[in-house]
């Protein structure tokens, strides 16, 4: 295996919670999360959508995709909900093709 192949190998958390899985959930819920400014989900929403993913892995995975270098696809913010602060995640305002490219690259690496 070349050093380049090792660098592109998906991490443990990318295998557990691929970006395509997150984007797929947002698409199911909001149809087009790229154009919907209200397409925000809480941690509890992610827990309900991915009950098979351990809480710690879900926290690590969401953090990974928000902090990952490169094209920004997933972002987070704190919003006010009836006087309570709520941490939410949303698709960053990029064109959908960027996420599709990122996801297809990720899938290709998983199959390799």
Buried (B, 14 or more C-beta within 10 A) or exposed (E): EEEEEEEEEBEEBBEBBBBBBBBEBBBEEBEEBBEBEEBBBBBEBBEEBBEEBEEEBBBBBBEBBBEBEEEBBBBBEEEEEEEEEBEBBBBBEBEBEBBEEBBEEBBEBEEE
